[in-house]
Structure formats: C-alpha cells, structure tokens
Amino acid sequence: MKKIVASILLIICTPIVALGLNVNDSQASTWHKGTPKALRGFYSYEQLHNAYGTVPIIQLKKSSYLIAELYPYRNTINVTSIHYKKVGKYYRLVGKAYLSEQILHQAYKVDQVFYKSGKNLKNTSYSSFKKQRFSNYKGNIATLIP
C-alpha cells in the first residue's frame, strides 16, 4: 500500500516540479534605437526664467536629445547613442552624454525616464523613478512649443 501511495505522489508531483523549474523571467518590452516618436519635439521650462530672461529647453530629435540653458553660460548636454524602452506609460531613455564646454570630451552614461501628458513633459533619473515613480514629482514640467 505504501508503494502505491508513493508512486501516485511521485506521478502527481513530477509535472508540478517540472513546470516550476521552467519559469522564464524575461521582460516584456524590448530596447529600440533612437527616441520614441511620441516624445519628439521642442520643449521649454517656462517657469524657470533666470535673471537674463532665458528659459532652459529640451529638444528631442530622432537619434539624440539636447538639454540646454543658452545664456549666459551656454550649458548644453547633448545625449547621443540613445536606446529606449517603454515601461508602462513611461519611456526609459539610455544614452551617452557629452558636455559642450568640456575639454577632454568624455562621455557619461545617462539613464532617464520621460512621461508625456498632453503637451507637458516630465523627466527624472531612472534611480529616482524606481523609488517613487512620478507620484510625488517635485521637478519641473516642460511644455511643447509648436
């Protein structure tokens, strides 16, 4: 009797264990080259006027994006070699950044998350996004300029 119960349990448990070991932890979304068409455009941070009356901008092109404050310091960050993937309703963009006034032209890794709602664009670093998403977003919101 014990052998019959043991063999029945073995027959029942073998497929369950086999299915449990065959779990595939793959991510649903894939990486794509360039910037997503939904985000492309010219955005400005109208609420961030500096003493000179200039406004910081973000310009998203097909294969790069630019973050700039044009006057007086001409601080620009040009991000190239961009790859993106969609994470729910957000876009995660990863690329290499080059500072405009840098002598040694060294690249830095940039990992940001963008969210577009109507004409408004929010962006934050991926590490900050993992902690709190955009729930308590205290950053600045850029507006699309036609």
N, C-alpha and C positions, 0 to 999 in steps of 0.2 A: 504494500500500500504506500509506503514511504517513497519507493522508487517511482511510482506512478505520479504522485503529487509533485515530486521534484522534477520530473520530466515535463509535466504540464506547466509548472512555473518557469522552467527553462525555455519552453516553446513560447510562452507569453512574453517573457522579459527580453528575449533576444532581439526582436524587432524594435522594441521601445528603446533599448540601449543603442542599437544601430542608427536609429533616426536621431537620437540625441547627439551622437558624435558627428553627424553630418550637417551641422549648422554652419551656414555661410554668413560671416559678418561683413558683407560688402556694403558700401554706401550706395544709395540710390542715385544720387546726382553725380555727374562726371565733370571734369575740368574742360573748359573751352578756351581757345586763344582769343585775345583781344578784349574789348569791353562789350557788355551787352547793349543791344540797340535801344532797349528801354531806358537806359541811363544817359545815353549820349546827348551832349548839348553844352551850353554855356550857362553857368550858374554864378550868382553873386550873393555875398553875405551882406545884404543891405543894412542890417542892424549893427554892423561892425565898422562904421566910419572911423577913420583915425583923424589925427589933428590936421592932416593935409587934405582931408576930404576924399581920399581914395578908399576903395572898397576891395577887400580880398575876393578872389574869384576861384572857381574850379571849372576847368574845361575838359570834358571827356570826349576824346576822339576815338577812332576805330581801334587803334593799336597802342594808345598811350593816354595819359591824362596829366594835367598840369594844375598845380595849386600855386597861386601867386598873389603877392601883395606888391603892386607895381611901383609905388612911390612911397617913401624916399629911398628905401633900401633895396628895392628890386629883388626881394626874396622870392625865388621861384623853386619849386621842387617838381622836376619832370620825372614821371614814373613810366617806364617802358617795360617791355617783355612781360606783358600782362596776361595772366590767366584768371579765369573766373569760374565760379560755380554757384548755382542758385541753391540757397539754403532756406527752404520755405518761401516766404515772400521777400527775402533779403538776398543781396548779391555779395559774395565774398570775392574781393579782388586781391591778387598777389602779384607783385612785380618788383622791379629794381628801380630805386630812386637815385637820382643824381641832383646834387645841389648846384645852382647856377654859378655861384661865386667861389666854388671850391677849386683849389689849386691842383690837387692830386687826382681829381676826378674818380673818386672811389664810389662804388655802388653800395647801397644799403637795401636790405630786404624790407618791403612794405607789405603789410597784411591788414587790409581794411575791409569793413563791411558797410555797404551802402543800402539805403532804403528810400525809395521814391514814392511819395504820396501826392498825386496830382502834379503840381508844379514845384513842390518842395522836395528837397533832397537832404537827408541826414546821413552823416558818416561818422564812424568811430573805429578805433582799432579792434582787431579781432579778439585780443585778450580781454578788453573791456566788454565786448559783445558777449563773450562766453559767460561772464559773470552776471550781467543784468539785462542783456538784450537792449532794447530801446525803451524799456518800461519807465525808468526814471531818467530819461535822457536830458542832460543839462547842457548839451552842446549847442552850437549854432545851427540854424536851418538855412540852407542856401535856396534861392529862388531861381527858377529857369527864366532866362532872358530870351525872348523870341528874336 
